[in-house]
């Protein structure tokens, strides 16, 4: 399992980027989502223009707009349509046979029309989506729509929230309008859905501060693939499924940082990168992945080992794979109106960050604010904790002793508190191997490294995550002796 890498330091900005290419007409032109499409890009949004790149229009007023461009930034086609209050296009997808897909939706994204285009931008099929109840008897809200290409051909997958407020399902809509219902599953909050080439899908979401991943197989069955770190998840913003069935997600942690995580088809964590700010959009690249942060782009290889940063255009909205890097979608303000802009950003050389050999720093590296903790058992009496800044400077080193009859102490998580102190959470081990008994333990370290307090938690086998709420309340996410999860308030 890959080690946790902290990317708090700001890297050098990209030295050069291609000249931005603007598209639209003399009206208000806004594209919001983009995907790679053959040798170019396919993007969707809205427009009020009927000239220049929108000269195909014969009507005035706002309409849904889909644009396909080539690698030379030449327009392959513009497709515009609107109907009964539906003026915004969303959920773009491009398939290997040259077809493209999108959804024309209303403002609330609860009613729409699924449209498939051929390689020339001509409508092949249009299917009305009349709301959640039309797709599922228990449905009250359409959470997300995603075109997928599976064994049954191109379909529209609809993630639907149920009336109980606790479960969801994923229904599939065929091009003839028929609906195949999906199996219900327990839902988390603030999630993202992605699809693979074989019709398989995955839904990743926050649940009780942890990341939960649900896999929807091609036959419609549900399996829970992954529940785990990072244990401080606030929201999942985007997800991508690879050809090997692995899922990569990006999002925001409870402390305002970001994360990029890849999980294998079998549910094993392949790598986890944490950043200083939320990662909002994600795309696969020729060599791995790229994720959008505020003002910059994170590039990582497929193993999460090599990383680099590049400057992002101001107001970046989305990004898609492009030869040698990514294409970034943003808007240009001109004469009080917006135009859609694509900026192709080259991928800088990926640097290999320092990694830890497992036998050098047992039991592992733990994130702590803008730095990290190195925890190592020096002897049978305690664990040495070293606080290291993001730039590699050691801030302090302190020994946390074993205060009970336990045979070992393991620190599993940490959080930096508002006054600069650090709270550690972990477990005492009584015995060895799989038969060892466990007891949850916390330690409060001052910002100067002084051990202020260390105590066990009654009824808890381990503390696996620490959350600091916006109101300053400290919550300990614990595991009981029978593996049940619980949350305790830490009293300072």
N, C-alpha and C positions, 0 to 999 in steps of 0.2 A: 504494500500500500504506500502510495507516495506520501512524502512528508508535507506538512503544512508550510507554505511559503508566504511570508508577509512582504507585500510590495508597497510599503508606505512611502519610500523615497521617490521624489519626482525625477523621471528620466528625461533625457534630452529630447526636445521636440524634433519632429521630422524636418530635415534640412530643406526639402523641396517637395511640392505636390503639384500635380497637373493643374492646369488652368481650369477653373470651374466652368461647367457647361450649363447654361440656363435655358429653360423651356417654358412655353406658355404663349400668351398673347398680350393684348393691351388691358385685359381685365384682371380680376383676382384669380390667381392660379396656385393651388396648393396640393402637393402630393405628400402623403403621410407615411406610406409603407413601400418598401422596395425589396425585390428578390432577384437573384441572378437568373438569367434566362438565356440559354444557349450561349451566344457570343456577346451578350449584352445584359440589359436590365429590363425589368418589368415593374412598374410602379403604379399606384392607384391613389386617388384622392378626389378633389372637386375642382371645378373651373367655372368662371363666369365669362370667359373669352370666346370669341368666334372668329378670330383672325390669327395670322402667323401659324404657329404649330397647331392651332385649333380651327383652321380654316375649313375643316370638314364639316363643321357645324353650320346649320341653317337657321337655328333659333337663338334667341337671347335668354339671359337668366342663368342661374346656377344649375349645374348638372354634374353627375358623376363623371370622372375622367380617369381613363387608363392609358398609360404611355409605355410603349416599348421602344428602346433604343439599342443600337448595336455598339460594338467595342470602339467604333469611330465616333461615337456620340451622335450618329445620324438617326433620325426618326424612322423607325420601321412602320409604326402605325400609332394613331391616336384613336381611342374608342370612347364615345360619350353617350350617355343615356341617363334619363331621370324618369321617375314615375310616382305619382301620388304621394308627394312629400319625401320621397327617397332620392337624395341628391349626393350621397357620399359613398364612394367605393372603398372597400376594405378587403382583408384576407386575400392578398395576391398569391398566386401559385403558378409555377411554370413546370411543364412536364416534358419528358424526354422526346416526345413525338412532335414538339413545337407548339402544342396547344397551351393556352393560358386560362386561368380561372380567377374569378373575383366574386365579391358579393356587393350588390347595390343595396344600401341600407338606409333606414330612417335615422334621425338624430339619436335616438335611444338604442339603436342597433338591436331592436326587438322584432322588427319586421323587415323583410327584404326580398331580394331576388338573386338567386345563384345563376351566374352567367359563365358559360364556357366559350372561349374564342379560338378560332383556328390560327395558324401561323401568320395569316394576313390581317388578323384583327376583326374577322367577320364572326358574328354570333352563330354558334353551333347549337346551343341549347339554352333555354331560360326556364328556371323552375322557381315558382313563388314560395317564399317562406313566410307563413302567416302567423308566426309567433310560437312561443314555447309549447303551448297547449296543443298545437297542431302536430307537434313532433313527439310529445310524450304526455300521456293522460295526467301525470303528476307534475308536469312542468309548469313553472311560474316565471322563469327567466332564462333567456338565452345568454349563457356566460361567454361563449366563444364559438366561432365558426371557422372551420379549417378544411379546405379541399384536400383530398388524399387520393393517391393512385394505388389501388390494390388489386387483388385477384379478380374482383368483380368489375374492374375498370375504375374510371374516375368517379368519386362520390364526394359528397359534402358531409363532413363529420360535424355534428352539433353537440357541444357540451351544454347540458341543460341542468339548471338548478331546480330542485323539487320544493314542494309546498312545505315540507317539514323543516326546511332551512338547514338540514344536516347532510343530505345526500344529493348526489348528482347521477346522471347517466350520460352516455354518449350514443346518440342515435345517428344513423347513416341515411342520407338521402341520395337516391339514385337519379340519373339524368331523366328518367321517365316520371319522376315525382314520387315514386314509392318510398316509404319510410321503413327502415328496419330498426326496431327499438333496441336499446342497450340495457345492460345489466347495471343495477344501481350500486353505488359505492359511497362510502363515507367521504365527505369532501372537506378540504382545508380551505384556507383563506388566501387571497392574493396570489393566484397561480397562473401558470401558462401551459398550453398544450402544444405538442409537436407531433409530426408524423414521419414514418419511414417509407421506404420504397415498396414494401410488401403490404401496405395497408395497416401496419401496426402503428399504434399511437401511444403517447405517454402524457400524463398530466402530473405536473410537479407543483406543489403548493406548500405554504407554511401551515403547520399544525402544531400548536402548543410550543412555538419557538423552534421547532425542528423541521427538517425538510422531509416531506412525504411524497413518494413517487408511485403513481398507479399506472400500470401498463394495460392498455386495451388491445388485445390480440386481434389478428385479422378475422377470427371467427366470432368476435364480439365478447369473448370471455374476459374477465377482469383478474389481474393478479397484482399483488402488492410487491413492488420490486425493491424499494429502498426506503428506509426510515433512518435518519442519522444526522451526521454533522453537515454543515456547521450548526451547532446547537443554539445559535442566537439569531435565527432567521426571522426577519420582519416581513419580507415579501419576495416572491419569485417574479421577475419581470419578463424573462424570455427563455426559450428552450429550443434545442435543436436535436434531432435524432440522426445518428450516422448510419451509414450503410451496414455496419456491423451490429446494429441494434443498440449501441451505446447511446446514452442521453447526456447532453451537456446543458447546464442551466446557469443562469446568472441572476443576480438580484441584490438585495439589501440586507444587511445585518442589523440587529437591534441597536447597536452603538453608532449607526449612521454610516458604516463602512459598506463595502461591497464584496461579493464572492463570485468565483467562477468554479464550477464543480462538474466533473465528468464521472458518470457511473456506467459500468459495463452492462451488457444485456443480462448478466446473471445477478446484478444488483451489487457488485463490488465497487467501492470507491476507487477510481483510477487516479484522480488528482484533485486537489483543492487549492485554489489560490485566493487570497484575501487582499483587498485593496482599501485605500483610505476613503473612498466615496462609492456610492451605489453604482452598479453596472446595470444599464437599462435596456440595451439591445445587444443581440448576439448573432454572429454568422459564422459558418464554416469558411475556411480559406483553403488555399492550395496546400498549405503545410500544417494546418491546425485550426485555430479559432481566433476570432477578433471580437472584442466586446467594447461597447461605448460607455465611457465615463463622462462626466461633465468637463468638456474642454479637451479631452484626449482619448486615445484609443489604445486598448491593451491588445497586443498580439501574443499568442502562446502557441507552442507546437502541440501536436496531438497527445503528448504525454505530460504536458504542463511543466516541462523542465526548462525549455528555452523560452524566454519572455523578452518583450520590448515594448516601448511606448512611442506613440506618434501623436502630433497635435491634430485635433479634430476641428473642422470648420465651425465657426460660431453658429449656435442654434441647431446643431446636428440633431436629426430626428430618427434616422434609421441608417443601417448600413448593409451592404451585400457584398459577396465575394466578387472580386475583379482580378484580372490577370496581374500578378505581382503584388497584390495587396487587397484593398477594399474600395468600393465606391460609397461615398457618404451622401445621404440625402439631407438637404437643408432648404431654407428659403432665402431669397434675396428681396429686400425691400427696395422698390423702385417706383417713384412718383406716388407714394402712398399705397402701393399695391404689392402683393407678393408674387414672385415667380419661383418655380421649382428649380433647384440647382443640384447638380451632381458633381462632387469633387472626388477624383480618384486619388487615393492616398497610397503610396508605396509602402510596403512592409519593411521596416528597418531590420538590420541583422539581429537575430535573436541571441541574447546573452544567456549563458548558462549560470543561474544563480548558485550560490554555495548551498549544497545539500548536506544533510546529516546522515552519517552512517548510523544504523540502528543501534550498534553496540557502543557508540560514543556518547549518546545522550538519552539513555533510557529514563523514564518511559516515553519521552517525546518532547516536542516543542509546543508551547501553548501560547496563543495570541493574548496580548495584554496591551490594550490601547494602541498607540502607534509603534509599539515594539513587541517583544516576545520574551517568554521565560524558558530557560533551559533548566530542566529538572533532572538530577542524577543522584542515585542512591550511593552515598560515599561508604556507608557501612550499615550494620544492622540497627543502628540507633537513629537514623534520620536521613533526610534528603536535602541536598544542596540545591538552592534555587538562585539562578543568575538572571537578572533583568537586563536585557540587551535592547538598545535602541534600534530603530529601523536602519540607521547608518552603520550598525555594527559595534557601537560603543557600549561597553559594559557599564550599566548605571549602578548596580549594587549586586552583592552576593551575600546570601544569608542561609544559615542552616536551619531547617525545620525539623525539630526532634520528634521522635515517637514517644508520646506521653502515656501510652497504654501498654498492655502486654502483647500488642500486635507484633507479628513477625516482619511486616513490611508496610511501607507507606507509598501510595501512588497519588500524584496530583494529576487530575484529568481536565481541569478547566480553570479559567481565571477571568476576572473582570477588573478594569481600572475604574475606580470610583471618582466622584466629583472632586474630592479633596486631594487627589493624587495617590491615595493609598490603593493597594491591590488586594483583592479578596480571592483566595485560592479555594477550590473545591476538589474533593477526591475521595479516596477510600483507604481504610486500614485493612490489611489482610492478616487473618489468623489461620496459620497453616500454609500449605503449598499446594500447587496444582489445582485441578478442578474441584477438589473438596474443600478449598480454603473458604472460611467464612469472611464476610465483609461488613464493614461499618463505615457510614458516611462521616466525613471530617471536613472542617473548614479552617483556614488560617487567614488572619488579617495582617498584612504587611504595610507599614508606613511607606510613604514615598521615598524615604531614606533607607529603606530595607530593614528597619527594625521590626521584629516580630511582636505585634501588639496582643494578639489573642489567637488561641488555637483550641478548638472544641469539637467534640463528636456530636452527631445528630441521632437522636433516639428514633428507632424504627426505620432508618434509612440505611440501605446497603452501600450507596455511593451517591455523590453529587456529580452529575454529568454535564451540567450547564448552569451558568449564572447569568441572570438577566437584570439589567437596571432600567426601570421604566422611566418615562418622561417625567413623572412626578417624583423621581428619586427613590422609589421603593425598590428594594433588592430582593429578587425572587430566586430561590434555589430550586433547580429542576433535579429531582432525586429519583432514584430507583429503589424500590422496596426489596425485601428479602425474597419475595416471590416474583421479582422482575416487573412489578407494577410501577407505573410512573406516577409521580406526585409533584406538587409545587409547595414549597414552604417559604415563608417570609423570613428573611434574615434580619435579626434585631441587633443593631450595633450598640 
